Amino acid sequence: MNTATTTNPATQLTTHPAAATTFALNEGFLSGRRLGDWLFALLVLAGAVFAFARYGQFMDVYEKGILVAAVPAVTWLAWFWRPARTLMLCAAGFALLGIWAYQGDLARADNVFWLKYFLASQSAILWMGMLFFMSTAFYWLGMFTTAQSQAMESIGSRLAYVAVAMALIGTLVRWYESYLIGADIGHIPVSNLYEVFVLFCWLTTGFYLYFEDRYGTRALGAFVMLVVSAAVGFLLWYTMDRQAQEIQPLVPALKSWWMKLHVPANFIGYGTFSLSAMVAFAYLIKQQAGEVRWHRLAPLWVLGVVLCTLPIVFRKTVQTGASYWAVYFGISALVVGGILWGRKRIAERLPALEVLDDVMYKAITVGFAFFTIATVLGALWAAEAWGGYWSWDPKETWALIVWLNYAAWLHMRLMKGLRGTVSAWWALVGLAVTTFAFLGVNMFLSGLHSYGEL
């Protein structure tokens, strides 16, 4: 008899460690759950049951399906990445506290202390912005300090977690506030430029914090939080003279349950593409840290200025908020100059090039998957709203360009082994393409998707 057919499975696992690891992962995911994991799952299930009992009459079959699917999705996320459980519990708890504080009266936002200064949607989102700025500063302090570098980066990371929590609180409370204005006005807050910028900030940071936890390094926070802070800066300018934070009724085309799926999936793509671009920037800084000829670094400092001041490019005029943008540009120039001046110190703090390349690849992979889903959902939504799956609207065309760009990047990596400098520069070009698809189309091109103006 062939001995291979009678080999003890336990012996095979001992002989082949990789197989043993795979077996353990496959067999032990559920059995390895702790009491806290199951309690969290029961809490999520109880919340879904309450939502059905309280609001089920207002939901159509598709929205009920979304709620049912959210239960295992949220549970799995909390099991897979434990910090997400604490984050979600804190955000949900404080959001419910804010909702309770309203007691059905929107005017209480100006009279109740906790609402006025912390838990009303606008207050929470302002806290989000300040905390993201502070997080960025501490991450960079960690780059340039020696004895306290880990402590500074730890503070930066904790501030980023709190900022994400405040963004989630602001989003959830804003959702409730929209229904206090009117049942016909209430909607999930992902419908205009102000709301999706908040979405972009916390999604991008959330994915970064996951990678930070998995790779055991906080050094990339200094780079990733730059793009988040740039988004916050743009958000502050956007609300200065147009009251963009005010909740507005939905335009008819947006009154669809498709929006609840299409927009978040789209911004997971935008967020992870931006994350990959900033990791690519860090890759190039580390790679050229030893370069002493400044003219050879010209592409990097020009690129740095563009990345930090990108929102200015997408403005029609310079009159509105000109002084604001002057300060913004000055801070950006200091940041870029500091990066180039301290590139050797930064390179020492950054993880190995192989790690940076891997983070870049995984971020693009996640973003491409969700952006593909968003594109398919967008086509289905278009068929329902406008009677056709594809109309070559400028937004659709540029979404296709973004998709093709990253499809080509992944193809070249998987089929041709693309690595290193070329892949990093390509990821950075992808950020420019993605930014134009997100903002540039709304500014320079008209179409069916132009719901937000700059």
TISE-400445 format. One record per residue (C-alpha): residue in one letter; z, x, y. Coordinates in pm, whole numbers, plus 50000, padded with zeros to 5 digits. Layout:
N
aZXY ...
***
This chain:
454
m500005000050000 n499245011850353 t502565022850504 a501375012150848 t501644975850743 t505274979250638 t506574999950926 n509774985951071 p509164972351423 a512344989151543 t510985022551423 q507745016251608 l509675009251928 t511585041551886 t508425061051817 h506565046152111 p508815043852421 a506115027252630 a505764999552374 a509534996052362 t509664992152738 t506924965852733 f508694947252452 a511984948052638 l510394934952958 n508574907052779 e511534896252566 g514374902352808 f513294886953135 l515044853853072 s517804866852846 g518714892853107 r519434867053376 r522944866953519 l525094837053600 g524194840053967 d520494837953881 w520934805253695 l523164791053966 f520494799254223 a517864782054006 l520074751053982 l520574751554358 v516814752754419 l516294724454171 a519024703754337 g517374709454675 a514034697454540 v515634666354387 f517324658754721 a514014663254905 f512314639154666 a515084613454702 r515254616155083 y511634621955181 g509544613254875 q508294581055033 f506654601255310 m504834625155073 d501474620254911 v500774631954556 y499544666054670 e502654673154877 k504814662954583 g502854687254370 i503484715054622 l507214707854616 v507324708154235 a505434741154221 a507734756254483 v510774753354256 p509674778553988 a507924800054249 v511044804054465 t513244809054158 w510944835754015 l510824854054348 a514624854754369 w514874867154011 f512134893054052 w513434906754383 r517164900954422 p517424906754800 a515144876454843 r517884854354702 t520394864354969 l517704861755235 m516674826655131 l520254814255097 c521204826955443 a518064812955605 a518454779155434 g522174776955512 f521844784755883 a518734762955916 l520664733455767 l523514741156007 g521074739856297 i519544707456174 w523004692156135 a523934703256488 y521054683156633 q522384650656483 g519014634856546 d518984642456921 l516584669257047 a518384670757383 r521384686957212 a519404719557205 d520444725257568 n524074714657527 v525344727157190 f526324763957204 w525024774056859 l521734756356914 k521174768957266 y521834805557190 f521134810356819 l519784782456599 a517284762356805 s513814773556703 q512974791557025 s516344809157035 a516044820456673 i512504833356728 l513594852557039 w516344868456831 m513694876556572 g511654895456830 m514604915056966 l515774924456616 f512304936256517 f512224958856826 m515664972456740 s514684977656377 t511624997656483 a513755019256712 f516295027256441 y513605035356186 w512165060556433 l515605074656512 g515895080856141 m512665100556152 f513855124856418 t517585128056348 t518835151956084 a522425144655992 q522255107156045 s518685100055934 q519645079055633 a522215059555832 m519675052056107 e517045040855855 s519635019255677 i520465001756006 g516744996956071 s516294981355729 r519254957955769 l518044947056111 a514624939655959 y516244917255698 v518194898555968 a515024895156177 v513174879755883 a516084855855832 m515994845556200 a512244840156176 l512724817555874 i515544798756047 g513404793956357 t510464781956149 l512504757055946 v514334743356249 r511064740756443 w509654720056157 y512574696056195 e512284695856575 s508654684756551 y509774653556366 l512484646656623 i509734645356887 g507884619256681 a507074610956320 d503384613056401 i503834647356564 g505924663756295 h504164691056095 i504724724055920 p504774750956194 v501664770556099 s499184752256319 n498664773456632 l498594809456748 y502284810356842 e503424797256504 v501164819056294 f502224850456482 v505804842856377 l504504837656024 f502654870956038 c505754889756156 w508114878655883 l505554879555602 t504484915055688 t508094926555715 g509054908355396 f506364925755194 y507314959155346 l510984954055256 y509944946754899 f508004979454879 e510914997455046 d513244984954777 r510874992154488 y509915027354596 g513365037154718 t512215050555055 r512735037255406 a510545062855583 l507525039655595 g509455014355801 a508835034656115 f505085029456075 v504954994055937 m507344980656200 l505014993456472 v502424967156388 v505144940556364 s506524950756703 a502994949956846 a502684914256717 v506024905056876 g504884920657204 f501714900157193 l503754868957114 l505994874557418 w502974878357644 y501324847757492 t504314825857580 m504844839157934 d502534816758135 r501274790157897 q504434776257733 a502894782457392 q506284777357227 e506144740057306 i505504718457001 q502154700657032 p500554672956823 l498074684256561 v494364681156625 p492774656956374 a491194684256158 l494614699956095 k496234668055973 s495814677555610 w498034689755330 w495494717755277 m496974734955583 k500284739755400 l498504761555143 h495534776955322 v497324791855624 p500264808755442 a497894823355181 n495644836055459 f498514853155637 i499814869555324 g496394886155327 y496594894955696 g500134908455661 t499504930355357 f496224943355500 s498104953555816 l500834969455605 s498264989455409 a496655001455733 m499945014655872 v500655032055541 a497175047055569 f498065059255919 a501205075655775 y499035091155501 l496735107355757 i499685120055963 k501245136155656 q497935150355542 q497215167055877 a500775176355971 g499965213455952 e496955211356182 v497635231556499 r494345225856682 w494805194756893 h491095187356919 r491045183956540 l493695156956575 a491665137056827 p490725109556576 l494415104056502 w495675101256856 v492745079356961 l493435057756657 g497125056256744 v496425044057095 v494075017356959 l496575005356699 c499435002856946 t497434986157223 l495144964757010 p496254931357162 i494924942257504 v491414944457362 f491434907457289 r492154895457641 k489544879957868 t491104892858192 v493704918158299 q495124897658586 t497554876358385 g500574896858289 a498994929358415 s502394945458480 y503544935058133 w500544952057972 a501064983158185 v504594986758042 y503284978857695 f500615005657724 g503135031057853 i505495025257561 s502565027257318 a501395060157468 l504915074557430 v505025063157068 v501675078756985 g502535110857169 g505855112856986 i504155108256649 l501695136256715 w504335159256865 g506765154056577 r504195150956298 k505675179856097 r509125164356099 i507605130256017 a505595145055729 e508785159355579 r510435125155585 l507475106255441 p507125102655062 a504465121254867 l500795114054935 e500505098754587 v503235073554673 l501575064655002 d498255060054825 d499885037654564 v501605015654825 m498315012655012 y496525002054694 k499144976554588 a499334961154935 i495554956654946 t495534942554593 v498114915854681 g496384908155009 f492964905354848 a494244881454581 f495844858054833 f492974860955080 t490604850654800 i492794820554724 a492914812055096 t489124813955122 v488634790554827 l491234766354965 g489564768155306 a486224758355152 l487824728354981 w489534718655306 a486224721655493 a484554698955240 e487204672655302 a487264676155683 w483604683255767 g481674673155456 g480584708055348 y482144737755172 w480524763955396 s478874760855736 w478624797255852 d481084790056130 p482114823056302 k485584821556147 e484104816055802 t481594843955851 w484224868955958 a486534858155677 l483684866455440 i483274900555608 v486994907655562 w486784897055198 l483714918555130 n485324948655300 y488384948355076 a486364938354769 a484274969854825 w487434990754878 l488944978854551 h485634982854366 m485295018754484 r488865026554384 l488765010654041 m485205020253947 k484715053054133 g488275065654170 l488375063854550 r491485081454679 g492785101554971 t491355104955319 v488345082255277 s490395053355138 a492965057455420 w490335056455695 w488695026855522 a491995007855519 l492355014555892 v488835001755959 g489854971255758 l492664964556006 a490164963856293 v487904939956101 t490844917856006 t492164917156363 f488804905956496 a488614878756229 f492094867056329 l492004870356710 g488554881356822 v486764850956686 n489114827956880 m488464847557196 f484814857157194 l483194831556964 s483334793856959 g483434773356646 l485154746856440 h488154769456377 s488924779356737 y492234760956771 g494034788156969 e492814804657289 l493884837457444 
***
